[in-house]
Amino acid sequence: MDFVRTARAKGLGSRTVLLRHVLRNAFIPSLTMIGLSLGWTLGGTVLVESIFDWPGIGLYAVNAATQLDFEPIMGVTLLVGVLFIAINLAVDLLYSALDPRISYV
């Protein structure tokens, strides 16, 4: 890429070019996938905990759904939604920390 060629032309070492320029640009799509994976993992807890009968918020949600108890269902849904939004917010803030061209004004 042009920015790598320019960094090498400036006389920067290979390690500096790799850490400062290449990995910063390559980490942005990886960060997106990590954030999405964490969000899907939150949703997968219901399935895993109900299959393996592990006590947790997923099994609590399944038990509430089978007993038609709406308040815990709404609480778990709200909690998972807020956590998903918090993870996406953290990913967006890390974007601006990794790449100064991305700014939220």
ROKOL-820498 format. One line per 3 residues: number of its first residue (from 1); their letters; for each residue x, y, z of N, C-alpha, C, O. Coordinates in steps of 0.001 Angstrom, whole numbers. Layout:
% residues N
NUM> A> X:Y:Z:X:Y:Z:X:Y:Z:X:Y:Z; ...
This chain:
% residues 105
1> MDF> 841:-1183:0:0:0:0:886:1246:0:2068:1200:342; 285:2325:-385:1032:3580:-493:1567:4068:850:2688:4573:920; 784:3923:1912:1232:4434:3209:2409:3624:3743:3241:4162:4472
4> VRT> 2493:2342:3394:3636:1524:3805:4873:1935:3016:5968:2056:3565; 4681:2142:1746:5809:2561:911:6328:3925:1358:7537:4155:1371; 5431:4820:1720:5829:6151:2189:6552:6058:3525:7548:6749:3740
7> ARA> 6063:5212:4423:6711:5053:5729:8110:4467:5571:9042:4875:6265; 8252:3524:4669:9595:2959:4442:10508:3968:3775:11711:3991:4034; 9936:4807:2909:10747:5829:2246:11230:6881:3247:12277:7495:3044
10> KGL> 10479:7089:4317:10903:8012:5364:12057:7455:6179:12701:8192:6926; 12324:6165:6046:13422:5555:6774:12996:4848:8039:13846:4510:8863; 11708:4612:8223:11253:3891:9408:11609:2422:9296:11646:1861:8201
13> GSR> 11868:1812:10422:12211:400:10442:10999:-479:10155:9855:-30:10226; 11271:-1731:9832:10171:-2651:9493:9225:-2844:10661:8011:-2919:10473; 9768:-2926:11860:8922:-3132:13040:8005:-1936:13276:6823:-2109:13576
16> TVL> 8538:-737:13144:7743:467:13326:6657:569:12264:5522:937:12569; 6995:248:11028:6005:277:9948:4908:-739:10227:3726:-455:10033; 5302:-1918:10682:4322:-2962:10945:3394:-2575:12098:2176:-2707:11984
19> LRH> 3963:-2098:13206:3147:-1798:14383:2325:-524:14241:1153:-498:14616; 2925:528:13705:2231:1811:13656:1301:1960:12464:259:2607:12572; 1650:1387:11357:884:1659:10146:47:467:9689:-1153:600:9449
22> VLR> 669:-666:9575:-43:-1819:9013:-1061:-2380:10004:-2225:-2559:9646; -649:-2660:11234:-1566:-3271:12192:-2702:-2334:12605:-3811:-2797:12873; -2446:-1042:12659:-3530:-114:12991:-4622:-154:11947:-5805:-144:12290
25> NAF> -4253:-199:10687:-5254:-245:9622:-5892:-1619:9501:-7059:-1726:9125; -5154:-2658:9811:-5706:-4005:9700:-6589:-4358:10889:-7421:-5260:10790; -6425:-3669:12001:-7186:-4016:13197:-8618:-3495:13169:-9462:-3997:13911
28> IPS> -8913:-2504:12336:-10261:-1932:12310:-11308:-2957:11862:-12320:-3093:12550; -11131:-3683:10758:-12130:-4709:10417:-12165:-5852:11440:-13227:-6419:11699; -11025:-6183:12010:-10988:-7229:13032:-11756:-6797:14274:-12443:-7607:14897
31> LTM> -11639:-5532:14630:-12361:-4998:15776:-13870:-5062:15543:-14635:-5334:16468; -14290:-4814:14315:-15704:-4928:13981:-16198:-6353:14195:-17263:-6558:14775; -15447:-7319:13739:-15853:-8714:13879:-15818:-9153:15342:-16665:-9942:15763
34> IGL> -14872:-8666:16113:-14808:-9003:17539:-16035:-8452:18263:-16634:-9145:19085; -16410:-7212:17961:-17588:-6620:18577:-18861:-7363:18229:-19700:-7601:19097; -19012:-7736:16955:-20195:-8493:16547:-20209:-9879:17178:-21267:-10375:17564
37> SLG> -19048:-10500:17283:-18978:-11829:17906:-19361:-11774:19383:-20040:-12670:19884; -18930:-10732:20073:-19319:-10590:21481:-20823:-10405:21623:-21437:-10939:22547; -21410:-9650:20707:-22858:-9471:20743:-23606:-10767:20490:-24592:-11056:21169
40> WTL> -23153:-11547:19526:-23800:-12832:19248:-23574:-13822:20381:-24416:-14686:20628; -22455:-13705:21064:-22194:-14575:22210:-23195:-14307:23327:-23633:-15232:24011; -23553:-13048:23507:-24570:-12716:24514:-25888:-13417:24197:-26550:-13947:25089
43> GGT> -26258:-13414:22930:-27493:-14086:22538:-27389:-15597:22628:-28389:-16275:22866; -26196:-16131:22443:-26000:-17576:22498:-26006:-18142:23901:-26092:-19357:24079; -25917:-17285:24897:-25920:-17792:26268:-27237:-18472:26609:-27259:-19427:27385
46> VLV> -28320:-17994:26044:-29625:-18611:26308:-29618:-20054:25835:-30067:-20948:26552; -29116:-20282:24649:-29090:-21641:24087:-28140:-22545:24865:-28506:-23662:25229; -26928:-22072:25120:-25921:-22897:25792:-26346:-23228:27219:-26229:-24374:27652
49> ESI> -26830:-22246:27939:-27214:-22487:29335:-28442:-23372:29450:-28572:-24133:30409; -29341:-23281:28483:-30518:-24155:28557:-30184:-25585:28148:-30770:-26526:28684; -29266:-25768:27223:-28889:-27128:26815:-28109:-27830:27920:-28402:-28978:28255
52> FDW> -27120:-27150:28486:-26258:-27770:29485:-26753:-27584:30920:-26115:-28055:31863; -27878:-26905:31087:-28497:-26674:32388:-27537:-25966:33354:-27450:-26303:34535; -26817:-24968:32808:-25928:-24164:33629:-26724:-22996:34205:-27481:-22360:33472
55> PGI> -26578:-22698:35482:-27303:-21560:36029:-26716:-20247:35509:-25504:-20035:35521; -27589:-19399:35065:-27154:-18107:34542:-28352:-17352:34013:-29501:-17764:34177; -28052:-16231:33372:-29142:-15379:32911:-29892:-16011:31743:-31084:-15754:31570
58> GLY> -29221:-16834:30939:-29891:-17506:29828:-30899:-18537:30305:-32020:-18595:29800; -30507:-19343:31267:-31422:-20341:31825:-32563:-19649:32570:-33702:-20114:32547; -32247:-18542:33225:-33280:-17757:33905:-34321:-17260:32895:-35519:-17281:33177
61> AVN> -33867:-16816:31726:-34776:-16330:30694:-35630:-17468:30144:-36820:-17278:29889; -35040:-18644:29959:-35800:-19789:29451:-36855:-20222:30458:-37999:-20487:30089; -36474:-20294:31730:-37445:-20667:32765:-38573:-19644:32862:-39730:-20016:33061
64> AAT> -38251:-18375:32725:-39281:-17339:32763:-40208:-17454:31555:-41414:-17236:31672; -39646:-17797:30394:-40471:-17929:29191:-41395:-19134:29277:-42538:-19066:28825; -40921:-20240:29851:-41785:-21423:29957:-42895:-21225:30977:-43950:-21850:30878
67> QLD> -42660:-20354:31961:-43684:-20091:32976:-44510:-18846:32655:-45344:-18426:33457; -44276:-18258:31481:-44968:-17046:31033:-44865:-15908:32042:-45841:-15205:32307; -43677:-15740:32595:-43403:-14658:33537:-42757:-13519:32747:-41575:-13584:32409
70> FEP> -43535:-12477:32455:-43103:-11470:31502:-42077:-10480:32044:-41263:-9974:31272; -42088:-10193:33317:-41138:-9218:33855:-39685:-9682:33723:-38847:-8899:33276; -39350:-10934:34096:-37961:-11366:33879:-37577:-11428:32405:-36429:-11164:32048
73> IMG> -38527:-11775:31558:-38228:-11812:30122:-37873:-10418:29631:-36905:-10239:28891; -38658:-9433:30044:-38360:-8055:29636:-37043:-7567:30240:-36294:-6839:29589; -36759:-7966:31481:-35511:-7564:32113:-34288:-8140:31426:-33308:-7434:31191
76> VTL> -34348:-9427:31102:-33219:-10066:30416:-33040:-9476:29026:-31913:-9239:28591; -34148:-9236:28327:-34066:-8636:26997:-33461:-7243:27065:-32631:-6880:26232; -33873:-6468:28051:-33329:-5126:28224:-31838:-5177:28562:-31052:-4396:28026
79> LVG> -31454:-6087:29442:-30047:-6212:29829:-29169:-6612:28645:-28110:-6022:28426; -29603:-7605:27888:-28820:-8041:26729:-28756:-6931:25681:-27714:-6730:25057; -29847:-6219:25485:-29845:-5106:24539:-28904:-3991:24953:-28174:-3454:24120
82> VLF> -28914:-3638:26228:-28020:-2585:26720:-26559:-3023:26610:-25698:-2224:26240; -26277:-4281:26928:-24900:-4772:26785:-24452:-4768:25329:-23306:-4431:25030; -25349:-5140:24427:-25022:-5136:22999:-24727:-3718:22526:-23779:-3497:21773
85> IAI> -25534:-2757:22963:-25310:-1357:22595:-24000:-846:23207:-23269:-101:22554; -23697:-1234:24444:-22450:-805:25091:-21233:-1364:24365:-20227:-670:24214; -21317:-2608:23917:-20202:-3195:23169:-20011:-2460:21849:-18879:-2173:21461
88> NLA> -21100:-2151:21157:-20984:-1413:19893:-20458:-7:20107:-19706:502:19276; -20838:633:21205:-20304:1954:21519:-18806:1887:21783:-18052:2743:21319; -18373:869:22529:-16941:707:22805:-16159:467:21513:-15059:993:21345
91> VDL> -16719:-318:20613:-16059:-565:19323:-15957:736:18532:-14907:1019:17954; -17018:1526:18496:-16977:2799:17773:-15972:3766:18377:-15289:4480:17643; -15869:3803:19699:-14883:4679:20326:-13460:4201:20071:-12544:5012:19939
94> LYS> -13273:2890:20002:-11947:2366:19680:-11562:2668:18235:-10378:2811:17929; -12551:2766:17342:-12258:3166:15965:-11553:4511:15936:-10528:4669:15273; -12107:5483:16658:-11516:6818:16631:-10161:6846:17333:-9316:7680:17008
97> ALD> -9945:5946:18290:-8637:5890:18947:-7589:5257:18021:-6423:5651:18039; -8003:4288:17225:-7055:3621:16342:-6756:4427:15074:-5620:4446:14600; -7768:5086:14533:-7591:5813:13286:-8048:7256:13478:-9246:7506:13608
100> PRI> -7131:8194:13497:-7527:9587:13733:-8381:10175:12608:-9035:11200:12804; -8384:9541:11439:-9230:10055:10349:-10712:9845:10656:-11566:10550:10119; -11015:8869:11526:-12393:8626:11926:-12656:9460:13164:-12091:9204:14227
103> SYV> -13506:10449:13025:-13822:11264:14196:-15321:11469:14262:-15992:11614:13241; -15833:11479:15479:-17240:11687:15716:-17403:13069:16334:-17153:13260:17525; -17814:14010:15533:-17932:15388:16007:-19378:15728:16241:-19691:16849:16644
